[in-house]
């Protein structure tokens, strides 16, 4: 990247990604494509690592803001974050041996199914009624955190969105509490992936730091709107973002098939 226009676009993309990611997830599908466009000659793993740096800092700022206004269920979130961290390390370690294209087609299909479920169930995520943490709930949660942690380290797009839906469906949270909880899990999986990429020299630290500032500003704006307007806004934003994610990931899957 050599021009001021390109730099502005990258930072703007980081701001928008932070705002979206702090509410319903999916910011990686804004931030990463902007990086790919600005640095077409860069090694993909380096861009993934740089993307993780910006996302990690932005997500941390969102968690701090949520924690001041929402009662985060640490009894669930902390063990979940530990599982996601380990799984994300495994996912990042796998990226060099398994082509991510194998997963591209699966993402839009899963997002479409989730969207249909939310649209058909108007009360989904509208009330906060945490379920009892019995064996079945804990096992389902552990599977959720392990699967999405691995997916975040390995591929990434849509993980925050899947986490939000997981907290609503598995634990009975409303959208606001699910968004706050999902951000902490996302922070943990991002930290693991960044540790892996950083250890292997796959991070452009100065660019990532600049993007992190923009990501934080976007995350603060997003969490402020979420806290002020609550579940109704989050549900509407969720539906819009998932529609965009389906189109974007579907297009990527189509291209990866050689079309």
C-alpha positions in Angstrom: 0.0 0.0 0.0 1.6 3.3 -1.1 -1.1 5.9 -1.4 -3.1 7.9 1.1 -6.3 6.8 -0.5 -5.5 3.1 0.2 -4.4 3.9 3.8 -7.7 5.7 4.4 -9.7 2.8 3.0 -7.9 0.3 5.2 -8.5 2.4 8.3 -12.1 3.0 7.3 -12.6 -0.7 6.8 -11.1 -1.3 10.3 -13.6 1.2 11.8 -16.6 -0.4 10.1 -15.4 -3.9 11.1 -15.0 -2.9 14.7 -18.6 -1.5 14.8 -20.1 -4.6 13.2 -17.9 -7.0 15.2 -18.8 -5.5 18.5 -22.5 -6.0 18.0 -23.3 -9.1 16.0 -19.9 -10.3 14.6 -18.9 -10.6 11.0 -16.4 -7.7 10.9 -13.7 -9.9 9.5 -15.5 -10.0 6.2 -15.1 -6.2 6.0 -11.6 -5.9 7.3 -9.9 -8.8 5.7 -11.0 -8.1 2.1 -9.8 -4.5 2.4 -6.4 -5.8 3.5 -6.3 -8.3 0.6 -7.2 -5.5 -1.9 -4.5 -3.1 -0.5 -1.8 -5.8 -0.3 -2.4 -8.2 -3.2 1.2 -9.4 -3.1 1.3 -10.2 0.6 1.3 -13.7 2.0 -2.3 -14.5 3.0 -1.1 -15.8 6.5 0.5 -12.4 7.1 -2.7 -10.6 6.3 -4.7 -13.0 8.5 -2.3 -12.3 11.4 -2.5 -8.5 10.9 -6.3 -8.7 10.8 -6.2 -10.7 14.1 -4.1 -7.9 15.8 -6.6 -5.2 14.9 -9.6 -7.4 15.8 -8.1 -8.4 19.1 -7.6 -4.8 20.3 -11.1 -3.7 19.1 -12.8 -6.7 20.7 -11.0 -6.1 24.0 -12.3 -2.5 24.0 -15.8 -3.8 23.3 -15.6 -6.3 26.2 -14.5 -3.6 28.6 -17.5 -1.4 27.6 -20.0 -4.2 27.8 -18.7 -5.2 31.2 -19.6 -1.8 32.6 -23.2 -2.1 31.5 -24.0 -5.8 31.2 -23.7 -8.6 33.7 -21.4 -10.9 31.8 -21.9 -14.6 33.0 -18.2 -15.3 33.8 -19.0 -18.8 35.1 -19.8 -19.7 31.5 -17.6 -17.3 29.6 -14.2 -17.9 31.3 -14.2 -21.7 30.8 -15.6 -21.2 27.3 -12.8 -18.7 26.5 -10.2 -21.2 27.7 -11.6 -23.9 25.4 -11.8 -21.5 22.5 -8.2 -20.4 23.0 -6.8 -24.0 22.8 -9.0 -24.8 19.8 -8.0 -21.6 18.0 -4.3 -22.5 18.4 -5.1 -25.8 16.8 -7.0 -24.1 14.0 -4.2 -21.7 13.3 -1.7 -24.5 13.3 -3.8 -26.4 10.7 -4.1 -23.6 8.2 -0.9 -24.5 6.4 -2.0 -28.1 5.8 -5.7 -27.9 5.0 -7.0 -25.6 2.3 -9.6 -23.2 3.7 -11.6 -23.5 0.5 -12.9 -26.7 1.8 -14.9 -24.7 4.4 -16.0 -21.8 2.1 -19.2 -23.5 0.9 -20.3 -24.5 4.4 -20.3 -21.0 5.8 -23.1 -19.4 3.7 -25.2 -22.6 4.0 -25.0 -22.5 7.8 -25.6 -18.7 7.9 -28.7 -19.1 5.7 -30.1 -21.8 8.1 -29.5 -19.6 11.1 -31.1 -16.6 9.4 -34.2 -18.6 8.5 -34.5 -19.7 12.2 -34.2 -16.2 13.6 -36.7 -14.7 11.1 -39.2 -17.5 11.7 -38.9 -17.1 15.5 -39.7 -13.5 16.2 -39.1 -13.8 20.0 -35.7 -15.4 19.5 -33.1 -13.5 21.6 -35.7 -11.0 23.0 -35.8 -12.2 26.6 -33.0 -13.1 28.9 -33.8 -16.4 30.6 -30.5 -18.2 31.3 -30.8 -22.0 31.4 -29.7 -24.1 34.3 -26.1 -25.3 33.7 -26.8 -29.0 33.7 -24.7 -31.6 31.9 -26.5 -31.3 28.6 -26.1 -27.5 28.5 -22.5 -27.6 29.5 -21.7 -30.3 26.9 -23.4 -28.3 24.2 -21.5 -25.2 25.2 -18.2 -26.9 25.3 -18.8 -28.3 21.8 -19.8 -24.8 20.6 -16.7 -23.1 22.0 -14.3 -25.8 20.7 -15.8 -25.9 17.2 -15.9 -22.1 16.8 -12.5 -21.6 18.4 -10.9 -23.9 15.9 -12.8 -22.3 13.1 -11.7 -18.8 14.2 -8.0 -19.8 14.2 -8.3 -21.7 11.0 -10.6 -19.5 8.8 -12.6 -16.9 10.8 -15.5 -15.4 8.8 -18.8 -15.5 10.7 -17.4 -16.8 14.0 -18.7 -13.9 16.1 -22.2 -14.3 14.5 -22.2 -18.0 15.2 -21.1 -17.4 18.8 -23.9 -14.9 19.4 -26.5 -17.3 18.1 -24.9 -20.1 20.2 -25.3 -18.1 23.4 -28.9 -17.4 22.6 -29.8 -21.0 21.6 -27.7 -23.0 24.1 -27.7 -20.8 27.2 -31.0 -18.8 26.8 -29.5 -15.3 26.7 -31.0 -12.3 25.0 -29.2 -10.7 22.2 -27.5 -8.1 24.4 -26.0 -10.5 26.9 -25.1 -12.9 24.1 -23.3 -10.2 22.2 -21.3 -9.3 25.3 -20.5 -12.9 26.1 -19.6 -13.7 22.5 -17.1 -10.8 22.3 -15.1 -12.3 25.2 -14.9 -15.7 23.6 -14.0 -14.0 20.3 -11.2 -12.1 22.2 -9.8 -15.4 23.5 -9.8 -17.1 20.1 -8.3 -14.0 18.4 -5.5 -13.9 21.0 -4.6 -17.5 20.4 -4.5 -17.0 16.6 -2.5 -13.8 16.9 0.0 -15.6 19.2 0.5 -18.3 16.6 0.8 -15.9 13.6 3.1 -13.5 15.7 5.4 -16.4 16.7 5.8 -17.3 13.1 6.4 -13.7 11.9 3.1 -13.4 10.1 2.0 -10.0 11.4 2.6 -6.5 10.0 2.8 -4.9 13.5 2.8 -1.2 12.5 -0.1 -1.6 10.1 -2.0 -3.8 12.6 -1.5 -1.2 15.3 -2.9 1.6 13.2 -5.9 -0.5 12.2 -6.4 -1.4 15.8 -7.0 2.2 16.7 -9.7 2.5 14.0 -11.1 -0.8 15.1 -11.4 0.4 18.7 -13.2 3.5 17.7 -15.7 1.5 15.6 -16.1 -1.0 18.5 -16.9 1.8 20.9 -19.5 3.2 18.6 -21.1 -0.2 18.0 -21.3 -1.2 21.7 -22.7 2.3 22.6 -25.6 1.7 20.1 -26.1 -1.8 21.3 -26.3 -0.8 25.0 -28.6 2.1 24.3 -31.0 0.4 22.0 -30.8 -3.2 23.2 -32.3 -6.3 21.7 -34.5 -4.8 19.0 -31.6 -3.0 17.3 -29.3 -6.0 17.7 -31.9 -8.3 16.0 -32.3 -5.9 13.1 -28.6 -5.4 12.7 -28.1 -9.2 12.9 -30.5 -9.9 10.1 -29.0 -7.3 7.8 -25.4 -8.4 8.6 -26.2 -12.1 8.1 -27.8 -11.3 4.7 -24.6 -9.5 3.7 -22.4 -12.3 5.0 -24.4 -14.9 3.1 -23.9 -13.0 -0.2 -20.2 -12.4 0.5 -19.3 -15.9 1.6 -21.5 -17.4 -1.1 -19.6 -15.4 -3.7 -16.3 -16.4 -2.2 -17.3 -20.1 -2.3 -18.4 -19.7 -6.0 -15.1 -18.2 -6.9 -13.1 -20.9 -5.0 -14.8 -23.5 -7.1 -13.1 -22.1 -10.2 -16.0 -20.0 -11.6 
